[in-house]
Structures are given as C-alpha cells and as structure tokens.
Amino acid sequence: MKTSALFVLAAGLLLTSCSKKEADAVQPTNQAASGNPLTAPVDYLGAIAKAKKHSEKTIDATSVDQAVQLFYAQEDRFPKDLNELVSKHYIPAIPPAPTGLQWSYNPKTGETKLLAAQ
C-alpha cells in the first residue's frame, strides 16, 4: 500500500515537472535577432562577424599569454615589455589589438589584458 502511494506521488511530481512548455526552457542566444525571416540573413551575418571578432581577440590574447609564460619558464623572469617577446623570438609580432582595444601588460606579474582604448 505504501509503495503504491509513493509511486503515484513520484509519478505525479514527474509529470508536473515535465509539463513545462518547451518555449520556457529555450533562452534566446542573440538578443539583436528580430525573428523576422526577412532579416534572418542579416542577423546571421552580424552574429558571424561578432563571433569572429570575439574568437580573434581570444586567440590573440591566448598566444601572447602563452609566449609570456614560455618566456618566464625559459628566462626565469617576465619580459620587460611585450616587444621583448618579439626581439627574443617568442612570437613573430605582437598581434594588433582589436578595434577600440589596446594591450595592457604588467611586467611584475606577467599579466596581459586587452582593455578599452583611451
């Protein structure tokens, strides 16, 4: 008797939690998208451009960070500036900062950042 009551209770809870609308669970990933089929190509291209810019920024920052860490491992100190990474051939060139950003480097900690240009 108790087992069947627990089973009914568990089944009721399961059905209640599964009854949420699927639309409630879906969160929009692109707030700028209008949902209009006529503007879908433009929305798509805008999202692609934004993703490309973000990935380039991430890749550039990662490559500079890795070069700083390699420099530290081999030289037992952080570079004085990012140009020292180039002069000692740890990277071929300092990647250009994305539009509106600039490189920031702390030679005491070896931390590199891309900050808003001033």
C-alpha positions as CSV (number, residue, x, y, z in Angstrom):
1,M,0.0,0.0,0.0
2,K,2.7,2.5,1.0
3,T,4.8,1.6,-2.1
4,S,1.9,2.3,-4.5
5,A,1.2,5.6,-2.8
6,L,4.9,6.6,-3.2
7,F,4.8,5.5,-6.8
8,V,1.7,7.6,-7.5
9,L,3.3,10.6,-5.7
10,A,6.6,10.2,-7.7
11,A,4.7,9.9,-11.0
12,G,2.6,12.9,-10.2
13,L,5.7,15.0,-9.5
14,L,7.5,13.8,-12.6
15,L,4.5,14.6,-14.8
16,T,4.1,18.0,-13.2
17,S,7.8,18.9,-13.7
18,C,7.7,17.6,-17.3
19,S,4.7,19.7,-18.3
20,K,6.6,22.9,-18.7
21,K,6.3,24.4,-22.1
22,E,9.4,23.8,-24.3
23,A,9.4,27.5,-25.1
24,D,10.1,28.3,-21.4
25,A,13.3,26.3,-21.5
26,V,14.7,27.9,-24.6
27,Q,16.7,31.1,-24.0
28,P,17.5,33.3,-26.9
29,T,21.2,33.5,-27.7
30,N,21.1,36.5,-29.9
31,Q,19.2,39.4,-28.4
32,A,19.6,41.5,-31.5
33,A,17.8,39.0,-33.7
34,S,14.4,40.2,-34.7
35,G,12.9,36.8,-35.5
36,N,11.8,38.2,-38.9
37,P,12.5,35.8,-41.7
38,L,13.3,38.7,-44.0
39,T,16.1,39.9,-41.7
40,A,17.4,36.5,-40.9
41,P,20.4,36.6,-43.3
42,V,21.5,40.0,-41.9
43,D,21.1,38.8,-38.3
44,Y,23.1,35.7,-39.2
45,L,25.9,37.6,-40.8
46,G,26.0,40.0,-37.9
47,A,26.3,37.1,-35.4
48,I,29.1,35.6,-37.5
49,A,31.0,38.9,-37.5
50,K,30.6,39.2,-33.8
51,A,31.8,35.6,-33.2
52,K,34.8,36.1,-35.5
53,K,35.9,39.3,-33.7
54,H,35.5,37.5,-30.3
55,S,37.4,34.5,-31.4
56,E,40.3,36.6,-32.9
57,K,40.5,38.5,-29.6
58,T,40.6,35.3,-27.6
59,I,43.2,33.6,-29.8
60,D,45.5,36.7,-29.8
61,A,45.3,37.1,-26.1
62,T,46.0,33.4,-25.6
63,S,49.0,33.4,-27.9
64,V,50.5,36.4,-26.1
65,D,49.8,34.8,-22.6
66,Q,51.5,31.6,-23.7
67,A,54.5,33.5,-25.0
68,V,54.8,35.3,-21.7
69,Q,54.6,32.0,-19.8
70,L,57.2,30.4,-22.1
71,F,59.5,33.3,-21.6
72,Y,59.1,33.1,-17.9
73,A,59.8,29.3,-17.9
74,Q,63.0,29.8,-20.0
75,E,64.3,33.1,-18.7
76,D,63.2,32.8,-15.1
77,R,61.7,36.3,-15.3
78,F,58.8,38.0,-17.0
79,P,59.6,40.1,-20.1
80,K,60.2,43.8,-19.5
81,D,57.6,44.6,-22.2
82,L,55.7,42.8,-25.0
83,N,58.3,43.9,-27.5
84,E,60.9,41.7,-25.7
85,L,58.8,38.7,-26.7
86,V,59.4,39.7,-30.4
87,S,63.0,40.6,-30.0
88,K,63.8,37.2,-28.4
89,H,61.7,35.3,-31.0
90,Y,59.0,34.0,-28.7
91,I,56.3,35.4,-31.1
92,P,56.8,36.8,-34.6
93,A,54.9,40.0,-33.8
94,I,52.6,41.5,-31.2
95,P,49.1,40.8,-32.6
96,P,47.2,44.0,-33.3
97,A,44.6,44.8,-30.7
98,P,41.1,44.7,-32.0
99,T,39.5,48.0,-32.8
100,G,38.8,50.0,-29.7
101,L,41.1,48.0,-27.5
102,Q,44.7,48.2,-26.5
103,W,47.2,45.8,-24.9
104,S,48.0,46.2,-21.2
105,Y,51.0,44.4,-19.8
106,N,52.2,44.2,-16.2
107,P,55.9,43.1,-16.1
108,K,55.8,42.3,-12.4
109,T,53.1,39.7,-12.8
110,G,53.3,38.8,-16.5
111,E,49.6,39.6,-16.8
112,T,48.4,40.7,-20.3
113,K,44.9,42.2,-20.9
114,L,43.0,43.8,-23.7
115,L,41.5,47.0,-22.4
116,A,39.3,49.7,-23.9
117,A,41.5,52.2,-25.7
118,Q,41.7,55.6,-24.0
